[in-house]
């Protein structure tokens, strides 16, 4: 797949970006490292393809039924959320940052470039809830639902409430190489390189001509396969008939219209992606989390205080894995 994407890049992309201004900065990015324990109370909806009895109740088939589900002793650790706003949080979270508590090192007085954290603990936990914790707990409930209600199919979580019994948060740092460059001076591109695992994520460029030609050539077989898959839902014989009715002369004008739009979209994808994240995606994720809530027990509420991030980096727990730091230096 990577080789296919590379073939779709502009021919002089590597040379142009190499000859133009490229900046590479190694930074220690701040992350709130979260660990908590609690219990889950959620509401499930599920259905069955066949009617049956469960706990002296009769359930009809092909209808959605609601059930409660309670899970005790829920524990999540090594939840890490980006603690600043300089970079795209979606990009940073794709690095899948992880810390080993047995190999932490104090970085006070080091000459590393350390990014200043700008997000407090409350905001960080809310961000982690939307991006990391909620999906993990939702999958946990779905797995438990399959065990408690084995005769039901297609379970889904309608609402969820997490009661947090204990919670710990630490401010830790992780090495990331930030690569910035331009292509034809039109769009700024940013890539993030994991200083430990070598994983890279970020923006890249595609050639309009190559993507358009690839779409033009591949649209006809893709339409054939698509029609066959749709028809197979009804009958295999019907699927063969509708797939064979699509001739190349019919798909040709469709390809001539669709291919240029796909090429332009691929060319502008990084710009559209950033715009979508800043204006749409975060709001959508917040809306999805409306029925997924959390609360703290009274003892945590009493002890909970607003975190104040001081300008003096020596007053903050600047810690990172000793093994991690050694691997970064070797790079």
N, C-alpha and C positions, 0 to 999 in steps of 0.2 A: 504493500500500500504506500509506503514511504517513497519507493522508486517511482510509482505512478504520479504522486504529487510533484516530485522533482521534475519529471518530464513536462508537467504542466506549467512550470515556472518560465518567465521570460528568458530568452536565450542568453542575454548579457546581464542577467540579474546578479550573479555572483561577482563578476568583474566590476560592475558599476557600484555595487554596495561596498566592495572592497576598496575601490579607489576613492570613494566619497568619505565624508566624515562618519566615523563609527566610534562611539564611546562605550567603553566597558568599565563598569564600576563594581567593585566587590563591597557589599554592605552586610552588616548584621541586622536583619530585619526583626522587629519586636513582635512577639506573639504572647497572647495570654494563654497559659497552659492551665486547663480546667479539669478538675476531678470532682465528681459528685456521686452521691448515693440517694436513693429515694424509692418511691413506688408509683405505679402507673394505674390510672383508672381510665378506660377508654370505652367507646361505643363502636360496635362493629355492625356491618351490614353484610349479609351473605345469602346465598341461595343454593338450591340443589336441583340437579337435573331430574331427580326422581322423588316422589313423595315418600315420607318416612316418619317415624315417631322418634322423638328424642325427649327423655325425661318426662314421659307420660303426656307429652304434647304432640299433636299432629301438625306436620308442616307440609304445605302444598309445594309442588315443584315449580320451577321457573318463576318464583316470586322472591323478592328481597325480604329478609327477616332481620330484625335488629336484636343484638345481644350485648350484654355488658361483659367486660373482661377486666380482671384485676391482676396485676403482676407486682409482687413484692421483691425486695432486695435487688432493685435495679442499680447497677453500678457502671459508670462510664469513666474511663481515664484516658489520658493522653489526647484530650480534645484541644486542639490548638487553632486559635483564630488570630488573624492578622490584626495588630494593635495600632496601626497607623492608617493614614488616608492618602498617602502619596502615590500608591500603586493601586491598580484595579484589584479589588478583593477577590473577584472570581478567578482572575489569573493566578494570584498568589495561592489560593486554596487548592488549585490543581496540582501544586507541587507536593501535596500530601506530606506536610511537615510532621516529623515525629521526634520526640526527645526520649533519651534513656536516662532515667533518674539516677542510675548508678554511676554515670559518667559525666556529671556536671562540673563545670569549672568556673571559678570567679574570674571575670574579665575586667575587674576594676584596675584602672591604670594602663590597660592595653592600648596599642596604637591602631586598633581597628576602627574602621568607619562605622559608627553605630547610629542607626536611624532612630530619631526621637519618637517615642510612643505618644500618640495624641488621642487615643480612645480609652475611656475609663472602663472599669470592670463591669458596670451595669450594661453599658452599650455593647461591650465585647461579648457578654454572655447572651444578649439578645441576638446579636449577629450570628454567634455560634449556634443558637437555638434554631434560627431559620435555615442556615446553610449546612449544618453538620448534625446537631443533636436530633432535631425533628425527624429527618429521614431515617436515622439509626433506630430511634424508638418506634417509628411506624413499622419498619421491617421486623423489629422484635415482636410487636403485637401481632403482625400477620403470621409469623412463625408459631407463636403461641396459640393463635386461633386455629391453626391447622391441627394442633394436638388436642385442644379442648373440644372442637367441633369438627371431627374428622369426616363426617358425612356431608358437610357443606362444601360448596365449591365457590371460587372467586371471592374470597373475603376481602373487604375493604374497610379502612378505618375512617369513620365519619368524624369523630372528635376524640381528643386525648388530653388528659390533664396529668402533669407530673408534679408530685409533691416531693420536694427536695428536703431530705433530712440533714445532710451534711454536704458542704461544698468547700473546695480549696482552689485558689487561683494564684498563679505565680507568673511573673514577667520574665520570659526567657528569650534568647536571641538565636537566630539561625542564619548561616551564611548563604547569600544568594548573589550571583553575578547578574547585573542589570545591563543589558545590551540595547543601545538606542541607535537607530540608523534611519536613513531616508532612501527612497527609491524614486528617481526622477523628480525629486524635490516637491512631491505632491502630498504624501502622507507620512507622518512620523510613525515608525514601527518600533515596538518594544518587545524584547524577549527576556525571559527570566530563566536563568540557568542555576539549577540546584547545586550548591557547592559540595554536597555530600554524595548524593546518588547520581548526579549527572543528568537528571531529567530536565528537559527543556520545554518551555511553553511560551506562547506569544503569537505575534502577528507575522504573516508571511505574504508574499505576493504571488499572483497567478497571472498568466498571459491570457488576454482576451481572445487572441487568435487560436491558441491551442485549446482552450476550454470550449470555444465555439465549435471548432472542428470535431473535438471529441464528442460533444453533445450531438452534433449533426449526424455523425456516423453511428453513434450508439442508440439514438432515439428509436429507430425502427425496431431493433430486437427488444428493446426495453418495453415498447408498447405491446409487442407480441406476447411477451412474458406476462405483462400486467393484465392483458385481456384474458389470457389463459388462466391465471390465478383467480381472477374474479369469476370467470365462468365455471371453474372447478368447484366453487361453492354451491353451485346449482346442480351441475351434472358434467361428467368428463366429456361426454359426446358434445354437449353444448359448448364446452370450453374449446374443443378443437374447432368447432364450426365458426365461432366468433373470431378466434385467432387467425384462422385461414382466410376469413373475409377481409382482413386488413392487408391491403396490397401496398407495395412500395410507392406507387404513384399517389396513393392517398396520404401516406405518412410524410411524403416529401415536402409538401407545403407547410405541414405542421412543424416539421423540423426546421424549415427556413425561418419560421416565426419564433419558435421557442429558443433555438440555439443562441442567437445574438443576445437575448435577455439573460440567459444563463451565463454567458461570457462576461457581460457587463456586471452582473451581480458578483461573480467571482473576483473581478477586478476591484470592486468597491467593498468587498466583504469586510476587511479590517475596519474601515470607517463606519460601515453600517453596524458592525458588531459592537464597537465602542458606544455608538449612539444608542443602540438597543439596550445595552447594559445600564447606561446612565439614566435612561428615561422610562424604560418599560420593565426590564427583567426584575429589578429589585422590588418594584411595586407588585408585580405578579407573585413573587415569592412571599411577600408580606401578606397578600390576600390569601394565599394557600395555607398560611399558618394561623389564620384567625381562629379556627376551631381547635388549635393545638396550643394549650396554655401550660403555664407552670407557676408554682408558688413555693414559698419557703415556710418552714415551721417557725414558731415564735422565737425559739432560741437563736436561729440564724438571723431573723429580722433585728433582734436586739443587738447582736454583735456586728451586724453589717454596717459598714461605714463607706462613705464615698472615697474612692481612691484618688489621691492627689499626685500627679506626675510632676516631679520636680525637674528643674533644668539641670541640676548637678547630677550627671550620670552615675557618680560614685555612690549616691544615696539609694540607687535602685539595685535590685538584685540582678546584676548582669551575669547570667550564667549560661553555659552551653556545654555540650559534651566534649570531654577532653579528646576522645577519639575523633570526634567530628572536626575539631579544630586542627588536629594533626593532618587529617586527610585533605582539608582545604589548603593548608600550607604546601602540601606536596603537589597540588595542582598548579 
